[in-house]
């Protein structure tokens, strides 16, 4: 959900051959319970300890039934409560979106929603602005191609009472539209929440009640809920999540989701098995259905890929290709939990795994490919043909980034440089070799990279995972580092030069014109305030500052400094202009240099939304 790295980065799709298919796995090929137990017992014993993860839970389905489920380690460290696949609830985070997309398809099936219609058709209390000629559709929301910026500020609340009504939050915290719909994917929690709200609007039910009545109950998911907080009969079995720090587990708090349809569900592994069976069985679980067969099959069909030769989306499912198998899946992370659900339609197999700890070893990202190597072995298949875009060197930022808030500055630390050398690409710490026109294969890895040009001429790099957008030169890290360094040097000469100049003038008994002194003092104070801001804001960026509940008070106070720098710079410039003729040539030259440095800092703060009014 709101994690800065996916637990499945290391699993990103092995190349697939579009248009080809594997024969369905025969019943005798479905893994046996003993083989699965042996695999997970060994994998979890090694992985949890190495990754400092308290516990995990897993379920595997095949042939229309649950063929394995088990819990490992502790669901509650303090009370030594073990994980149980039947009773332990985990927060599945963004896997909730699959329930939201299923709900959308249910309403499409009933004729209440049209995937190609402008979402504003279903909204009354607020509207999505017409920033571009093409409107945002439900299909765009499902494919994460609506073109919204990403925002993290204020997505969570500490208590139920702090959670605003969904309609109010969607209206008040609406992200800006920063690119035309359908151009490239940029994962959007807001988009999923908007879709869930639309389902509530057309069905007349709150989101959690709708999911309960139309998905959980028909699937006999009796120990799962979309409500927050978790209802009292289930609350005692909710697993706790942890962060390993200083040799001990530190419990993570329960964070309420202000965008509930994007990540509010808590469920057991055995209940999640029912959901997987229903999707593998074209909407049927036992004698109940959550989708009719044509709608379920439609939902699993690809709906978007930036390039047809790489993985994309299928009505909200993420596509991956593992060992030659097409996988439709979703992962999720939320305040200590990390989970993944993977469906392999051609093998009639599904896997759900969830862990209640954040680990640096990416335990799940190792277990999942090992699972496929053990039970679904296959060979990589290369794909060629298709596009012909030419590599454009430069820096690229994730398409999932902010533009209109102070979060925009994060793009500076998240940008990646694309280099071209000897026909190969250097990008994201990897080397990529040509695989076809505009298509590259990661050397020593499994991912593919496609070069895409948007309708407005914007250059993109699309991978089997995230996509990236080329940034102009003034947004690149080197340029901005130079700007800050130039400011810092000039500011230091002002801060250190003021007392030195005062001593020199006193020794020479040469009075400084009052107006000139005022200008120098104000620019010196502006330089000092600017230096303090640069140092403190760097500490904030590199520290452990959470903005889930909103901008912290200390950051709000810190953002007053650029405003103070602006006021002092304006006043200092005015005083300098009035007393210009009274100062010596060297003094005037130095003052111009200092003011230029201050203007550079103010440009930086204004450009990256750090002047205090973008909270």
MOZIFEN-V516469 format. One line per field, one symbol per residue. burial: # if it has 9 or more other ideal C-beta (glycine too) atoms within 8 Angstrom, else .. A space follows every 10 residues. Layout:
burial=???
//
This chain:
burial=###...###. ######.... .#..#....# #...###.## #.###.##.. ########## ##...##### #######... .#####.### ########## #########. ..#.#.#.#. .##....#.. ....###### ########## #######... ..#..##.## #.#####.## #.####.### ########## ###...##.# ##.####### #.######.# ...##.#### ####....#. ##..###### ########## ########## #.###..### #.#.###### ..#####.## ########## ########## ########## ########## #########. ########## ##..##...# #.##.##.#. ...######. ##.####### ##.#####.# ...####..# .##.###### ###..##### ##.#...### ####..#### #...###.## ..##.##### #####.##.. ##..#..... .##.###### ########## ####.##..# #.....###. ##..##.### ######.##. ######..#. ..#...##.# #.######## ######.### ##.##
//
